[in-house]
Amino acid sequence: MKKKIKITADFASKDILIYGISSIMSDYQLVWNFNINYFNFIKLQDFQYMPAKEDKYYSFSYYYFNDSPHFIQYFLISNKNLSKHLIFEYKNFDFILIIKGSSHNTTLLKAIDEIKKIKKIQYFSSLDITKIKHIEMLINELEMSTMFINTNNHEQ
């Protein structure tokens, strides 16, 4: 008899916040607005995602900012490509902003306020992490993709 073991992780304890962004801007225009206001996002290789029960990867624009003095990491990912959504549960959003760091950090609160001031963002909202089916995989993949960047920054 087959046994299925379900492994779950409590991502709320890791201080992860997820926001949805609706905007008429392209990814590079949005990042430019973020960077002139507060951040220093860099473009990474597109995020590759293979949905369950499929054998094809889909690419999503991907940007990263490590605010190391404040122990906060920001991941900005396009939620849409031509035929798929990265987070289908929130397909009405154009971009997903994942923030890893203390939610009580005043720097983080200031960053969120700066995002809300960008005029071409039509809607910015916190998302319920428990409604995202593949959140564990997504967070793990994002963290893995930035390991090399963080290692290089410490060596300089």
C-alpha positions as CSV (number, residue, x, y, z in Angstrom):
1,M,0.0,0.0,0.0
2,K,1.3,3.4,-1.0
3,K,1.7,6.0,1.7
4,K,1.7,9.7,1.1
5,I,3.6,11.9,3.4
6,K,2.7,15.6,3.3
7,I,5.4,17.9,4.4
8,T,4.4,21.4,5.3
9,A,6.4,24.4,6.4
10,D,5.1,27.3,8.5
11,F,6.2,30.2,6.3
12,A,4.4,32.7,8.5
13,S,7.2,32.0,11.1
14,K,9.8,33.0,8.5
15,D,8.4,36.6,8.3
16,I,7.3,36.3,4.6
17,L,4.9,38.9,3.2
18,I,3.3,38.6,-0.2
19,Y,1.7,41.5,-2.1
20,G,-0.1,41.6,-5.4
21,I,0.5,44.6,-7.8
22,S,-1.8,45.6,-10.6
23,S,-0.2,48.1,-13.0
24,I,-0.3,49.3,-16.6
25,M,3.5,49.5,-16.5
26,S,5.8,46.9,-18.0
27,D,8.2,45.1,-15.6
28,Y,11.2,47.3,-16.4
29,Q,9.1,50.5,-15.9
30,L,7.8,49.3,-12.6
31,V,11.3,48.5,-11.4
32,W,12.6,51.8,-12.6
33,N,9.9,53.5,-10.5
34,F,10.8,51.3,-7.5
35,N,14.5,52.1,-7.9
36,I,14.1,55.9,-8.1
37,N,11.9,56.0,-5.0
38,Y,13.6,53.6,-2.6
39,F,14.9,50.3,-3.8
40,N,17.9,48.9,-5.8
41,F,16.4,46.0,-7.7
42,I,18.5,44.1,-10.2
43,K,17.2,42.0,-13.1
44,L,17.9,38.3,-12.7
45,Q,17.5,35.5,-15.2
46,D,13.8,34.9,-15.8
47,F,12.2,32.7,-13.1
48,Q,11.4,29.2,-14.6
49,Y,8.3,27.5,-13.3
50,M,6.8,24.1,-14.3
51,P,3.3,23.7,-13.1
52,A,2.3,20.3,-11.6
53,K,1.2,17.7,-14.2
54,E,3.0,19.5,-17.0
55,D,6.3,18.9,-18.7
56,K,7.0,22.5,-19.9
57,Y,8.7,25.4,-18.1
58,Y,7.3,28.9,-18.3
59,S,9.4,32.1,-17.8
60,F,8.5,35.0,-15.7
61,S,10.4,38.3,-15.3
62,Y,12.3,38.3,-12.1
63,Y,14.0,41.1,-10.0
64,Y,15.7,41.0,-6.7
65,F,16.8,43.5,-4.0
66,N,18.7,42.5,-0.9
67,D,18.6,45.2,1.8
68,S,21.2,43.5,3.8
69,P,21.7,46.3,6.4
70,H,18.1,45.8,7.4
71,F,17.9,42.0,6.8
72,I,15.2,42.2,4.2
73,Q,15.0,40.6,0.8
74,Y,12.6,41.6,-1.9
75,F,11.6,39.4,-4.8
76,L,9.5,41.0,-7.6
77,I,8.2,38.6,-10.2
78,S,5.8,39.0,-13.1
79,N,2.7,37.0,-12.4
80,K,1.9,36.6,-16.1
81,N,3.5,35.3,-19.2
82,L,1.7,34.7,-22.5
83,S,-0.2,31.6,-21.4
84,K,0.2,31.0,-17.7
85,H,0.1,32.7,-14.3
86,L,2.8,32.1,-11.7
87,I,0.2,32.3,-8.9
88,F,-3.1,31.2,-10.4
89,E,-4.9,31.9,-7.2
90,Y,-4.2,35.6,-7.7
91,K,-4.3,35.8,-11.5
92,N,-5.8,39.3,-11.4
93,F,-2.4,40.7,-10.3
94,D,0.3,41.6,-12.9
95,F,3.2,41.3,-10.4
96,I,3.9,39.5,-7.2
97,L,6.2,41.1,-4.5
98,I,7.5,38.7,-1.9
99,I,9.3,40.3,1.1
100,K,11.3,38.2,3.4
101,G,12.2,39.9,6.7
102,S,10.8,41.1,9.9
103,S,7.3,42.5,9.3
104,H,7.8,44.8,12.3
105,N,10.8,46.4,10.8
106,T,10.3,50.2,10.3
107,T,12.4,50.1,7.1
108,L,10.0,47.5,5.6
109,L,7.0,49.7,6.6
110,K,8.7,52.7,4.9
111,A,9.3,50.7,1.8
112,I,5.7,49.6,1.5
113,D,4.6,53.3,1.9
114,E,6.9,54.2,-0.9
115,I,5.4,51.6,-3.2
116,K,1.9,52.9,-2.5
117,K,3.0,56.4,-3.7
118,I,3.8,55.2,-7.2
119,K,1.1,56.7,-9.4
120,K,0.9,54.0,-12.1
121,I,0.2,51.3,-9.7
122,Q,-3.6,50.8,-9.8
123,Y,-3.8,48.3,-6.9
124,F,-1.4,47.1,-4.2
125,S,-2.7,44.5,-1.8
126,S,-1.4,42.0,0.8
127,L,-2.1,38.4,-0.3
128,D,-3.2,35.5,1.9
129,I,-0.2,33.2,1.8
130,T,-2.4,30.2,2.9
131,K,-4.4,30.3,-0.4
132,I,-1.3,29.8,-2.6
133,K,-1.0,26.1,-3.2
134,H,2.7,25.9,-4.2
135,I,4.0,28.6,-1.9
136,E,6.7,26.4,-0.3
137,M,8.1,25.5,-3.7
138,L,8.0,29.1,-4.9
139,I,9.8,30.5,-1.8
140,N,12.4,27.7,-1.9
141,E,13.1,28.3,-5.6
142,L,13.5,32.0,-5.1
143,E,15.9,31.6,-2.2
144,M,17.9,29.1,-4.2
145,S,18.1,31.5,-7.2
146,T,19.7,34.2,-5.0
147,M,22.2,32.2,-3.1
148,F,24.9,32.8,-5.7
149,I,24.2,36.6,-5.7
150,N,24.4,36.8,-1.9
151,T,27.6,34.8,-1.8
152,N,29.2,37.1,-4.3
153,N,28.2,40.2,-2.5
154,H,29.8,39.0,0.7
155,E,33.1,38.2,-1.1
156,Q,33.5,41.8,-2.4
